[in-house]
Amino acid sequence: MTGGPLAGLFLTLEGIDGSGKSTQARLLADALRAQGREVLLTREPGGSPGAEEIRRLVLTGDPGRWSAETEILLFTAARRDHLEKTIEPALARGAVVICDRFADSTRIYQGATRGDLRAKVDTLHDLMIGRDPDLTLILDMDPDAALSRGLARETDEDRFETFGLAFQQGVRRSFLDLAATYADRCVVVPAQGDPADVAARIAPIVQARL
């Protein structure tokens, strides 16, 4: 006798730039696949062809290229396409969706740290997205160390890193506040140390939700 299909799980990783989200997302995906789960590993902005085009617009170029209001619209447009084309079909199949950033990043980067726009972000999210993750892991580490790590990557997607240390410190505080507000789905994970050690902190949190 076999059981029914596994329920899907929508899991996101959040945190300041350079905190190791992409690395931990990959490690977690590998671990869950080894357990026999179907895993979709994706990212924001991006994750679908249309959203990847918008990613190039918002993560490259001059730091002052877009106003915070314009960024909110661009990120929401990318997120809607990502949700329709990638996330929802995978969840319907029973997959675990692991996303490197989601709506919480817009709440923080555009809604809380670049002006008092949080109410607009939340209103647009409710109208156009309408869902949050089942579990959000907020990787927390010292902003100075994270910023050094992020800039050391030397990619062309460093627009937010170039806003500087004070900006990243504000982002960290805002993420910790958000974790307290959404304590039912958010778990703060210390992100310092070897990636394997961080992965070991994450594993039991995810298994408890599965």
C-alpha positions as CSV (number, residue, x, y, z in Angstrom):
1,M,0.0,0.0,0.0
2,T,1.4,3.4,-0.9
3,G,0.6,6.8,0.6
4,G,-0.7,9.7,-1.2
5,P,1.3,12.4,-2.9
6,L,3.6,14.5,-0.8
7,A,2.4,18.0,0.0
8,G,4.5,20.8,-1.5
9,L,6.4,23.2,0.7
10,F,7.3,26.7,-0.2
11,L,10.5,27.7,1.5
12,T,12.5,30.9,1.2
13,L,15.9,32.2,2.3
14,E,16.3,35.8,3.2
15,G,19.0,38.0,4.7
16,I,21.5,40.8,3.9
17,D,23.7,40.6,0.8
18,G,26.6,38.2,1.3
19,S,24.9,36.2,4.1
20,G,25.2,32.9,2.1
21,K,21.6,32.5,0.9
22,S,22.5,31.0,-2.5
23,T,25.0,28.6,-1.0
24,Q,22.6,27.4,1.6
25,A,19.8,27.1,-0.9
26,R,21.9,24.7,-3.0
27,L,23.0,22.7,0.0
28,L,19.5,22.3,1.2
29,A,18.2,21.3,-2.3
30,D,20.9,18.6,-2.5
31,A,20.1,17.2,0.9
32,L,16.3,17.0,0.2
33,R,16.9,15.5,-3.2
34,A,19.0,12.8,-1.5
35,Q,15.9,12.0,0.6
36,G,13.9,11.4,-2.6
37,R,12.0,14.7,-2.6
38,E,11.4,16.6,-5.8
39,V,13.0,20.1,-5.3
40,L,12.7,23.2,-7.4
41,L,15.6,25.6,-6.7
42,T,14.8,29.1,-7.8
43,R,15.6,32.8,-7.1
44,E,14.3,36.3,-7.1
45,P,14.2,38.5,-8.9
46,G,14.1,35.8,-11.6
47,G,13.0,32.2,-11.8
48,S,11.1,32.5,-15.1
49,P,12.1,33.9,-18.4
50,G,10.2,37.2,-18.0
51,A,11.4,37.7,-14.4
52,E,15.0,37.1,-15.4
53,E,14.7,39.9,-17.9
54,I,13.5,42.2,-15.1
55,R,16.3,41.0,-12.9
56,R,18.9,42.5,-15.3
57,L,17.1,45.8,-15.1
58,V,17.0,46.1,-11.3
59,L,20.3,44.6,-10.2
60,T,22.7,46.2,-12.6
61,G,23.6,49.8,-13.4
62,D,23.9,53.0,-11.4
63,P,22.7,52.8,-7.8
64,G,20.4,55.7,-8.3
65,R,18.9,54.2,-11.5
66,W,15.5,53.5,-10.1
67,S,13.4,55.1,-7.4
68,A,12.2,52.8,-4.6
69,E,8.6,53.2,-6.0
70,T,9.7,52.0,-9.4
71,E,11.6,49.1,-7.9
72,I,8.5,48.0,-6.1
73,L,6.6,47.8,-9.3
74,L,9.4,46.0,-11.2
75,F,10.0,43.4,-8.4
76,T,6.2,42.8,-8.1
77,A,5.9,42.3,-11.9
78,A,8.8,39.8,-11.8
79,R,7.3,38.0,-8.8
80,R,3.9,37.6,-10.4
81,D,5.5,36.0,-13.5
82,H,7.7,33.8,-11.3
83,L,4.7,32.7,-9.2
84,E,2.5,31.8,-12.2
85,K,5.1,30.1,-14.4
86,T,7.4,28.4,-11.9
87,I,6.4,28.3,-8.2
88,E,2.7,27.4,-8.3
89,P,3.1,24.5,-10.8
90,A,5.9,23.0,-8.8
91,L,3.9,23.2,-5.5
92,A,0.9,21.6,-7.3
93,R,3.1,18.6,-8.1
94,G,4.1,18.3,-4.5
95,A,7.6,19.7,-4.9
96,V,9.6,21.5,-2.3
97,V,10.2,25.0,-3.7
98,I,13.4,26.7,-2.4
99,C,13.6,30.3,-3.4
100,D,16.6,32.6,-2.8
101,R,14.6,35.7,-1.8
102,F,10.9,36.5,-2.2
103,A,8.5,39.2,-1.1
104,D,10.2,39.8,2.3
105,S,13.2,41.3,0.4
106,T,10.9,43.8,-1.2
107,R,9.3,44.6,2.1
108,I,12.8,45.3,3.5
109,Y,14.8,46.8,0.6
110,Q,12.2,49.0,-0.9
111,G,9.5,49.2,1.9
112,A,11.6,49.8,5.0
113,T,15.1,51.0,4.2
114,R,14.5,53.3,1.2
115,G,11.6,55.3,2.5
116,D,8.4,54.7,4.4
117,L,6.8,52.6,1.7
118,R,6.0,49.4,3.6
119,A,2.2,49.9,3.4
120,K,2.4,50.3,-0.4
121,V,4.5,47.1,-0.7
122,D,2.1,45.1,1.4
123,T,-1.0,46.5,-0.5
124,L,0.6,45.6,-3.9
125,H,1.6,42.2,-2.5
126,D,-1.9,41.4,-1.4
127,L,-3.4,42.5,-4.7
128,M,-1.0,40.8,-7.1
129,I,0.8,38.0,-5.3
130,G,-1.5,36.9,-2.5
131,R,0.7,34.3,-0.8
132,D,3.7,34.1,1.5
133,P,6.1,31.2,2.0
134,D,5.3,28.3,4.4
135,L,8.8,28.7,5.9
136,T,11.3,31.6,5.7
137,L,14.9,31.1,6.9
138,I,16.5,34.5,7.7
139,L,20.3,34.1,7.6
140,D,21.8,36.5,10.0
141,M,25.4,37.7,10.2
142,D,27.5,40.7,10.8
143,P,26.9,43.3,8.0
144,D,30.5,44.3,7.7
145,A,31.6,40.6,7.0
146,A,28.7,40.0,4.7
147,L,29.3,43.2,2.7
148,S,33.0,42.2,2.2
149,R,31.9,38.8,1.1
150,G,29.3,40.2,-1.3
151,L,31.6,42.7,-3.0
152,A,34.3,40.0,-3.3
153,R,32.1,38.1,-5.7
154,E,32.8,40.8,-8.3
155,T,29.7,40.3,-10.3
156,D,27.7,42.9,-12.3
157,E,24.8,42.4,-9.9
158,D,26.2,44.4,-7.0
159,R,23.9,47.4,-7.2
160,F,22.6,47.1,-3.6
161,E,26.0,46.3,-2.1
162,T,27.2,49.6,-3.4
163,F,24.8,51.4,-1.1
164,G,27.3,50.8,1.7
165,L,27.6,49.5,5.2
166,A,25.1,51.8,6.9
167,F,22.5,50.6,4.4
168,Q,23.3,46.9,5.1
169,Q,23.1,47.5,8.8
170,G,19.6,48.9,8.4
171,V,18.6,46.0,6.2
172,R,19.8,43.6,9.0
173,R,17.8,45.4,11.6
174,S,14.7,45.3,9.4
175,F,15.0,41.6,8.7
176,L,15.2,40.9,12.4
177,D,12.1,43.0,13.0
178,L,10.3,41.2,10.3
179,A,11.2,37.8,11.8
180,A,9.5,38.9,15.0
181,T,6.4,40.1,13.2
182,Y,6.0,36.9,11.2
183,A,7.2,34.5,13.9
184,D,4.9,31.8,12.7
185,R,6.9,31.3,9.5
186,C,10.2,33.0,10.0
187,V,13.2,31.4,11.7
188,V,16.5,33.4,12.2
189,V,19.6,31.2,11.5
190,P,23.1,32.4,12.6
191,A,25.0,32.4,9.3
192,Q,28.6,32.8,10.4
193,G,31.0,30.0,10.1
194,D,31.6,27.1,7.6
195,P,28.7,26.6,5.2
196,A,28.4,23.0,6.4
197,D,27.9,24.2,9.9
198,V,25.2,26.6,8.8
199,A,23.5,23.8,6.8
200,A,23.5,21.7,9.9
201,R,21.6,24.4,11.7
202,I,19.0,24.6,8.9
203,A,18.4,20.9,8.4
204,P,16.3,20.2,11.5
205,I,14.2,23.4,11.0
206,V,13.2,22.2,7.5
207,Q,12.6,18.6,8.6
208,A,10.3,19.8,11.3
209,R,8.1,21.5,8.6
210,L,8.2,18.6,6.2
